[in-house]
Structure formats: C-alpha cells, structure tokens
Amino acid sequence: MIAELTKWKLSLAVAFSAVTGYLVFAGDAGGSLIVVAAGVFLLSSGAAALNQYTERTSDALMTRTAGRPLPSGRMTPVTASMVAVIMLASGSLLLGFSGLVPLMLGLANVILYNVAYTGLKKVTSLAIIPGALVGAVPPLIGYTAAGGGVTDTVIILFALFMFLWQMPHFWLLLVRYGSEYERAGIRTIYGSLSTGKINRLVLVWITGSSLLLWILAGMFLPFEVPVAVLLLVLNVAFIAAFARIIKVPDAEGRSRNAFILINSFSLLIMLILIAAS
C-alpha cells in the first residue's frame, strides 16, 4: 500500500531526471549522486503521499483513482499523513547534505505540487502550468547538487524540455477520463474541446515543442555533429510515430501507446544527454 501511496514508479522517474541533471554537469557518478537520487526519490514519494491525503475525497469520485489506498479504505488518513511527513523529512535531510540550493529547490517543488497545483485544480484549467513545472525542477536539483548553476543554459533547456512534455500527459488523460475529472470538480479543457480537438492539440504541441527544443539545442548547446544528427532523427521519428498513434480509433489503446511513446522518448533524450556529457 505504501508503494501505491507514494507512486514509487513515478518517483523513480523523477529521481532519474535528477540523476540526469547531476551527470550532465559532473560527467560521472560522484560520491554524492546516490544521496541526491535518494533525496529526490523520498521527497517525490512524500509529496505524492501528501497529495493523495489531500485529494482523498476527490479521488473517491473517480474510477481511475477510487482504488487508491485512502479512498478504498485500505489505509487511514493518519497513516498516510505519517508516511508523507517521514518521507518529506527524510528527503529534505538528504538533499540538505547536497547544498542549500538543491534543498530549497526540492522544498519549493513540494509546495508547487501540493499547494499551487493541487489548490488550483478546482479553480482553473491553467493549473496544469504549475503542475508541469513540477516535472522541470528535479533536473535542476541534480544539476545544482553537482555544483552547476541554476541558470546555466544546458540545464535550463533540459528543464524546458521536461516542462513542455508534461503538458501532453495532462491532455491525454482527459481523452480517457475527462468526464470523471468534471464529476470531481476539477477544471479542465474537456468541456470546451472535443476528443478529436484534444488529440490534435496534443499532436501540434508535441510537434512544435519537439522541433523548438531541437533548434534551441542546436543554437545554444555544443553538441557534436553525430549527437545533433541523432537528436534530429529521433525527433522526426517520434513525431511520425505519434501522428500514427493519435489516429488509432480505440481511445484506451491510443492513450496507452501515446504514454509509452512519450515516456520512451523522454528516457532516450536523458540517456543521450548523459552519454554526451
């Protein structure tokens, strides 16, 4: 149940993005890498647990989330809150060993997720903006923990990539669960756009942001020619594959395959950045 409460798979992905940021600056795994990865993982896990505690009533109204530990009654709110506090405290302690800037970024991200994003979800559909920013901060944590500056071009572009690619995740969920979100009182674009228009929005966003990031990387990052060519080929192949997936008539299959493709592409980009560092 604790694994479900803390969304351990997502927390691992968040920790890996922080590891990528660390390695982009350091070039190799220093002694503090494990501490940074563990700190980010625990902080992400604690934030997820706190989020499920906060949204337990809304979660009970949606089929997608009704089986979670709290709305299903398999865990009490007191237990969930204790898990959240312990993990948040442990993660903060570990990040504190990496420096004040990584710690402040980590704590700011917890607030961004559990106060700004969660608090705005029932107020405006623009809540996805702070929600997407949450995914952009972990690479900054890893980069600054390795000694890099928070305003360095390479990490800003990587954080921009993580931010832009969070948005389609939110929209793709609407295609399958838009009516459930509405029933739970969460404000989205589902009531304003048809499923077809949301799919087209995702495709346009993916295409535009992918090409924009490649152009920016070519302008500001000193990639060697083989790496630049590889990134371009991957971008083109990804856009073509996504365009085919988005046309699949089965909504569930389309959403699942799109998620897999987006996550796989993100992982490839991180591995390329690590290898090129």
N, C-alpha and C positions, 0 to 999 in steps of 0.2 A: 504493500500500500504506500509506503514511503516513496518508493520509486515512481509510482503514479503521481503522487502529490508533488514531487519535485521535478517532474518531467525530465527524467535523467537523460534521455536521448537528446532532447533539445539542449539541455545544459552541457552535455558533452560537445555538441556542435558549437555552442557559444565559447567553451573553453578552447576548442581547436582554432577558432578565429583569433582568440587572444594569443595563442601559441604562434600562429602565422605572423601576427604583428610583431611579436618578440623576435622571431627568426629573421624577419625582413630587415630589422636593424642590426641584430647581433651576428647573423650569418651562421651561427652554430648554437647548439644547446648548452648554455652556460649552467652554472650550478643553481641559479635561481629560477630556471624555467619551470621545474616541477612545482615549485612554490607558487608561481604565478598561475599556472594551469589549475592547480588545486584550489587556489583562492577564488579564481573566476568561476570555476565549477560550483563551489559551495555557495558563492554569492548568487549565482544564477538559480541554483536549486532553492535557496531560501526565498528569493524573490518570487519564484513560481509557486512555492507553498503559500506565501503570503497572499499572492493573487488569488489562489483557489479558496483561501479562507475568506477573503473579501467578497468574492463573487459567488459564494456557495448558493445563495438564493437564486441568482440569475441562471447559474449552471443547472439547477434543478428543473428549469423551464425548457431546456433544450435537449433533444435526443442525443446530440453529439457529446454533450458534457454531463448528462444526468447520471452516468455510470461512474463518475469520478468518486474518490473516497468520501468526500464530505456530503454531497447531495444524495449519494446512495446509502448513507448511514453507516458505512463501514469504518469510519473514523470520526471522532468527535472534534468539534471546533477547537477545544482546548488543546488536544494533542497536536492538531495541525499548527496551531499558533506557536506551540513549544518547539516543534520541528523547525518552523520558519525562523524563530529567534536564534536557535542554536546554530543553524547553518549560516545565517546572516552574520552572526558574531564571529564564527569560525573563519568564514571567508574574508571578513574585514581584517581580522587579525593577521591572516596570511598575507594579504595584499599590503598591509602596513609594513611588513618586512621588506617589501619591494620598493617602498618610497611613498612619499606623501601624495604625489600626483596620481599614481595608479589607484591609491586608496580613495582619493576624492572622486576620481572618475567612476570607480565602482559604486560608491555610495550614491553619487548623482544619478547613475543609471537605475539603481533600485528605486529612487524617488521618481524618476522619469516614467518608469514602468508602472509602479503601484500607486502613484498619485496623479500624475498628469494624464497618462494614457487611460488607466482604469477609471479615473474620475470624469474624463471627457467622453467616454464611450456612449453614455446615455444622453449626452448633450449635443454632440455634433459628429457628423461623419468624418470631419477632419482630425478626429482622434488618431487616425492611422498615421499621421505625421509624427507625433511623439512616439507612437508605437514602433514605427520604422527606425526612428533614431536610436531606439534601444539596441537594435542589431548592429549599429555602426560604432558603438562605443567600445566593445570588447577588444577589437584590434588596437585601438588607441591605448587601452590598458596595457596590453602586452608590449607594445612599441615603447611606451614611456618607461615601463618596468625594466626594459633592456638598456635604457639610457637615452632613447631618442626624444626629440622634441615634439610636442603635441601639434605643432603647426607645420611639421615637415611635409613637403609635397607628396612623397610616396605614400605616407600613411593617411593623409587627407584624401587622396584619390581612392585608396583601398576602402576607407570608411564610407566614401561616397558610393562606391560600388555596393557595399553591404546595405546602405540606406535605400538606394534605388531598387534593389532586388528584394526588399521586404514588401514593397507595395503590391506586387502581383500575388503574393501569398494571401494577403487580406482579400483581394478581389476574387481570387479563385475559390476561396471558402464561401463567398457569397453565392456563387453559382449553385452550390450544393445545399447551403444552409441559410440562405438569405431570409426565408420565412421564419425560421427559428430565431434568428437574431432579432427580427421585428417583434416577435412574440415576447422576447425577453426585454424589450425596450431599448435595444442597442441601435443607435442611429447609424445607418449605412446608406450607400447609394442604391441599394437594392430596389427601393420603391420608385426611384427615378429612372433607372435604366433597365432594359430588358436583359435577359440572359445573353442573347446574341451580342448586344452592345457592350456588355461587360467583357465578353470574350474578345471582342475587337479592341476594346480599351487595353486589355492585358497584352495583346499582340503588338499594338502600336507602342505601348510603354516599353515592352521588352526590346523591340527593335531599336527604338530611339535611344534608350539608355545604354544598350549594349554598344551601339556604334559611337555614341558620345564618349563613353569610357575608353574605347579603343583609341579614338582620336586624341583625347586628353593624355592618355598614357604615351602615345607616340610623340606628343609635343613636349611633355614635361619629364618623362622618365627615361633614363639612359639604357633602355633595353637593347641588347644585342639583336642584330637582324634576325637570326633564327627564332628568337623568342617573340619578337614583334610579328613575324610571319605566322608563327603558331597561334598567337592570340587572335590574329585576324581570321585565320582559317576556322578556329573554334567558334568565333563569333558568328561567322556566316553559317556554319553547320548547325549551330544552336538555333539561330533564327529560323532556318529552313525546317528543322525538326519540330520546333514549337508551332510553326504555321500549320504543319500537318496534323499535329496532335489536337490543336484547338478546333479542328473541323470534325473530329470524331463525334458521332451523334449521341453516344452514351455519355451522359453527364458525369456519372461516377468514374468511369474509366478515363474520361478526358481529364478530370480534375486530378486523379491519382497519377496518371502519366505525366501531366504537366508539373506536378510537385516533384516527382522523381527527376525529371529533366532539369528543372531549375536548381535543385539541390546538388545534382551531379555536376552541373556546370560550375556552380559556386565552389565545390570541392576542387575541381580541376584548376580553377583560377588560383586558389590558395596554394595548391601544390606547385604550380608554375612559379608563383611569387617566391615560395620557399626555395625552390631549386635555383632560381635566378639570383638569389641574394648572395 
